[in-house]
Amino acid sequence: MKNDSNNKLFKSLKKGLNEALDYSNGNSTIPLRQTLISVPKLPNFKGKDIKSIRTKLHLTQSVFANTLGVSEKTVEAWESGRNTPQGPAQRMLFVLKNNSNPLDILGIKVG
């Protein structure tokens, strides 16, 4: 019974590898599905924008920092204009700003 299982696995792996080789050589007969997505460009959040997002959510700097996975000092620096958020923090701020229940989306319970 175990040999049957191993044989099926081997045949499946071999088939998949052969299909991958055919595809890489331009000989694939398997229809491919493509999905085009549009990712909006992230705005450059200014200190007042960040503070507005935080106050709209009724969060302290400490809780807001924890929500974003950054330090409280980082949030203070953003809000005072000494520093600006980059990369993942920008995306999180975008989500928080542009959704009606952003904390629910992030799985954060209030109350």
C-alpha positions in Angstrom: 0.0 0.0 0.0 2.8 2.4 0.9 4.5 1.7 -2.5 1.3 2.6 -4.3 1.2 5.9 -2.4 4.8 6.7 -3.1 4.4 5.8 -6.8 1.4 8.1 -7.1 3.3 10.9 -5.5 6.3 10.3 -7.7 4.2 10.3 -10.8 2.4 13.5 -9.7 5.7 15.3 -9.0 7.2 14.1 -12.3 4.2 15.3 -14.2 4.4 18.7 -12.5 8.1 19.1 -13.2 7.6 18.1 -16.9 4.8 20.7 -17.2 7.1 23.3 -15.6 9.8 22.5 -18.1 7.4 22.7 -21.0 6.2 26.1 -19.8 9.8 27.4 -19.4 10.6 26.2 -22.9 7.5 27.8 -24.4 5.8 24.5 -25.1 3.0 24.6 -22.5 -0.4 23.5 -23.6 -1.9 24.2 -20.2 -4.1 27.3 -20.2 -2.8 29.9 -17.8 -4.9 32.3 -15.8 -3.7 35.9 -15.3 -5.2 38.4 -12.9 -4.4 42.0 -13.3 -4.5 44.1 -10.1 -4.2 47.8 -9.6 -2.4 48.8 -6.4 -3.0 52.5 -5.6 0.1 54.7 -5.2 0.6 55.5 -1.6 0.3 59.2 -0.5 3.0 60.9 1.4 1.4 61.3 4.8 2.2 64.5 6.6 2.2 64.9 10.4 -1.2 66.5 10.5 -2.6 63.6 8.3 -1.3 61.0 10.7 -2.6 62.8 13.7 -6.0 63.1 12.0 -6.1 59.4 11.3 -5.2 58.6 14.9 -7.7 61.0 16.5 -10.5 59.8 14.1 -9.9 56.3 15.6 -9.8 57.7 19.1 -6.4 56.1 19.8 -3.6 57.4 22.0 -0.1 57.6 20.4 0.9 54.5 22.4 -2.0 52.4 21.2 -1.7 53.7 17.6 2.0 52.8 17.6 1.2 49.3 18.8 -1.4 49.0 16.1 1.1 49.9 13.4 3.9 47.9 15.0 6.2 50.9 15.6 7.4 52.7 18.7 5.5 55.5 20.3 8.6 57.7 19.6 8.1 56.9 15.9 4.5 58.1 15.9 5.6 61.3 17.8 8.3 61.9 15.1 5.8 61.4 12.3 3.2 63.7 13.9 5.7 66.4 14.6 7.1 66.2 11.0 10.6 65.1 12.1 10.2 61.9 10.2 7.8 60.3 7.6 6.4 56.8 7.4 7.8 54.5 4.8 6.8 51.2 3.1 4.5 49.0 5.2 3.7 51.8 7.6 2.4 53.9 4.7 0.2 51.0 3.5 -1.2 50.6 7.0 -1.9 54.3 7.3 -3.6 54.1 3.9 -5.8 51.2 5.1 -6.7 53.0 8.3 -7.6 56.2 6.5 -9.6 54.7 3.7 -11.9 52.1 5.4 -15.0 52.6 7.4 -14.0 50.0 10.0 -10.3 49.8 9.7 -9.6 48.4 13.1 -12.0 45.5 12.4 -10.1 44.8 9.2 -6.9 44.5 11.2 -8.6 42.3 13.8 -8.3 44.9 16.6 -11.1 44.8 19.2 -12.1 48.1 20.8 -14.0 48.3 24.1 
